[in-house]
Structure formats: structure tokens, C-alpha cells
Amino acid sequence: MAFTIRRATPADAPTIVEFNRVMAQESEGKALDATILGRGVASALTDPNKARYFLALEQDKIVGQLSLTFEWSDWRNGWLWWIQSVFVRPEWRRHGVFRTLYEYVYKAAKADPEVIGIRLYVEKENLGAQQTYLNMGMEWANYLILERFPL
């Protein structure tokens, strides 16, 4: 099945907020604060330095999304693109939605000489997503992520 990929606009904020809310509940069992989430999505949609959302459409229906954030690597003198906020509507999973989004981003990254790699993080228990990412050609990194929340 062929999907259209396009960059999200501020008009897509309600869909992205809902996708992120459902994704957090499904993958991490977290209930996100809708007000904070809404402000975060709106901020990203108006400032491409914060994040860029891409949407997969089947005809005019949004069936999936991912976002990109960016990290500069002084070690490698290049940009790492981080894939985040991946969500595919349940009824569209296993139909190539994520593959189409991933290939779109991968081709864009390969076309930019300053981009040196793509990364993402995934919940330890989300074995299905892990297998999907491995099937796309991604490999396990030699890093663990540590965090400190809230500040």
C-alpha cells in the first residue's frame, strides 16, 4: 500500500497530541498532562529547531506519525537525527506505515551531507517495536540512557 508523507502543520496539532497521548499510554503506561502536551506539540510545530513531525496519510486520513529531533556530534562533525513520537493507528499497523515514514526520513538524511546517522530510543519491554526497528536495518547502540526527572 502506498502512503503519502508530508510535514505536519499547526493545523495537525490535535491529531499529534492524541497520537502522542495514546502512544505514551500504550508503550509506557503513562498518562500525559494534556495541557503540557498540547503546548509542547504546538511549540514544536512552530519551531523546526525543536522538532519536525512527519505524517503518513492514506488518502486524506492521517494513519501514522514520527518526529525528528537533532543532536550535533562534535566527535563526528555531523548531525544525528533522533526519531521520536512514533505512532501508527492500531488498525494500520503491519501495513507498511512506519516503513514508509522511516524510508522517507532515511532518504532525507542520506541526501544531507551533514547528517551522519539516525538514532532512536525504545522502551525495554516494547519487543514488537524493537523488532520492527531492527528489521529496518537499525542496530543496537553501545549506550544506556540515564535521566533525571523532574528538575
N, C-alpha and C positions, 0 to 999 in steps of 0.2 A: 504494500500500500504506500502511496506517495503522500507525504505530508509537506505542507508549506511551512517554512521557518521565517519568522520575522522578529525584529527587535520590538520589545514591549514599549508602550507609550503610557503616559499618565492615565489615560482612559482605561487601561488594563489593570489598574491598581486593585479594584475589588476582587478580580479573579485571582491575582497573585497572592493577595492577602489570604483568601480562602484556601488556595493550594498550600501555602506555607503553614497555615493553621492545621490543616488535615495531615500534612507531611510530618509535622512535629509530633502530633498525637500518635500517628501510626508508627513512626520509626523510633521515637524516644519516649513515648508515653507522656509528653509534656503538653500542658495546656498553656498556650501563649496568651499574653495580655493583648487583646485586640487593638487597643488604642496605641500601644507602643509599636506593635507590628505594623499597623496602618501607617504610622508616621515614618517608620523605617523603610517601608516599601516606597512610600511617596518620595522620601529623600533620595533614595537610590534612583528612582525613575527621573528625577530632575537633575541629578549629578552623576554623569557617567564615570567619574573618577571613583565613586563609591562602589558601584556595581552596575552591571548591564544584564538585563533579563532578556531571554530569548524564548519565544513561544512557538510551539508546534500546533499547526491547525490542520484539521480535516474539514475541507471546505471552509466554512466560516466559524467553526467551533474550535475553541482552544482546548486541546486534549493533553498538553504537557508543557513543561517549562524547565529551564535551568537558568542559573545566573552565573556570571563570572565576576570574580574579584581579582585583584592584581597585586603581585609581590615582586619587588625588584631584588634580584640576586647580585650582590656585588661580587660574590665568588665566581659567578659565571658571566657577569656583564650582560644580563638579559632579564627579560620578564618571565615570570611564572604566572600562568593563568590558573586560578583555582575555580573549579566547578563546584557550585553550591546550589542549594534550594531546588534540587531535582524533584520533580513530581510529575507523575503521569496518572491521569484519571484511571481508577481501577478497571473500568470496562475496556480501556485501551492498552492495558499492559500486555506485553508479549505480542505486540503488533508492529514493533519497529519504531515507536515514537522516540524513545531515548536514543536509539541508534542514530536516527535522523538528526536529532539535536546534537549529539556528540560529534558526528561526522561533519556537521556544519561548523562547529566550533574548532574542531581539529584542522579542517582545511583553512579556516581563517588564521589559526595560529601558525600553520606551516607557511602561509603566504607572507607573514610578517617577520622580517629577518631579526627583529629584536626579541621575539618570543622564543624561549629555549625549552619550554616544557609545559605540560598540563598536570595539575595535581587535583586531588580531592580527598576529603576525609569521609569515612563511613562509620556508622555505629558498629561496635564489635559484634553485636548479636544479629545484625542485618545481613544474614548469609546470602539471601537472594540478591540483594544489591551488590554485594561483594563479587559474586559470581558473574553478574552482568558486567561489572567494570573490568574484571579480568578477561572476560570474553571479548571486550572491546580493544584489548591489547595493552591495557594498563598493567602495571606490576606493583608488587608490594614495595614500599619505601623502607628505608632503614631507620625511620624516625618514629618516636612516640610523641603524642601531643600532650602537653601539660597546660593547665589553665588555672586562672584564679578569678572566680566569680562569686558574688558581685564585688565591685571595687568600692 
